[in-house]
Amino acid sequence: MLNTNLDDAYIASEAVDVDRPVILAEIAPDRYNLIDGHHRIEKARKRGMEFVPAFRVAAEQHMAFLTTCTGYTAYIDYWNQKVKNLRRLLR
């Protein structure tokens, strides 16, 4: 899905470093979600780059984060905010 909630001015800035690895979390065997680095991916796409550095987080690693109440709540709140932002854009 195309992320339409990205700030083009920020993407163009020096603050967005495409050499800094993005973070991918395994959600199923050999399937990953981008959990950090959306602006970097967009900047790389605009530059025509085919590859960016990435860290892959195995399911076992990020599931440990989700097994604490605080971690789980933060994770759910993060994604709920993404849904709210998308709904606002689609109105």
Secondary structure as the mmCIF struct_conf table of DSSP 4:
data_model
#
loop_
_struct_conf.conf_type_id
_struct_conf.id
_struct_conf.beg_label_comp_id
_struct_conf.beg_label_asym_id
_struct_conf.beg_label_seq_id
_struct_conf.end_label_comp_id
_struct_conf.end_label_asym_id
_struct_conf.end_label_seq_id
HELX_RH_AL_P HELX_RH_AL_P1 ASP A 8 ALA A 12
BEND BEND1 SER A 13 SER A 13
TURN_TY1_P TURN_TY1_P1 GLU A 14 ALA A 15
TURN_TY1_P TURN_TY1_P2 VAL A 18 ASP A 19
BEND BEND2 ARG A 20 ARG A 20
HELX_LH_PP_P HELX_LH_PP_P1 PRO A 21 PRO A 21
STRN STRN1 VAL A 22 ALA A 28
TURN_TY1_P TURN_TY1_P3 PRO A 29 ASP A 30
STRN STRN2 ARG A 31 ASP A 36
HELX_RH_AL_P HELX_RH_AL_P2 HIS A 38 LYS A 46
TURN_TY1_P TURN_TY1_P4 ARG A 47 GLY A 48
BEND BEND3 GLU A 50 GLU A 50
STRN STRN3 ALA A 54 VAL A 57
HELX_LH_PP_P HELX_LH_PP_P2 ALA A 58 ALA A 58
HELX_RH_AL_P HELX_RH_AL_P3 ALA A 59 LEU A 66
TURN_TY1_P TURN_TY1_P5 THR A 67 THR A 67
BEND BEND4 THR A 68 THR A 68
HELX_RH_AL_P HELX_RH_AL_P4 CYS A 69 LEU A 90
#
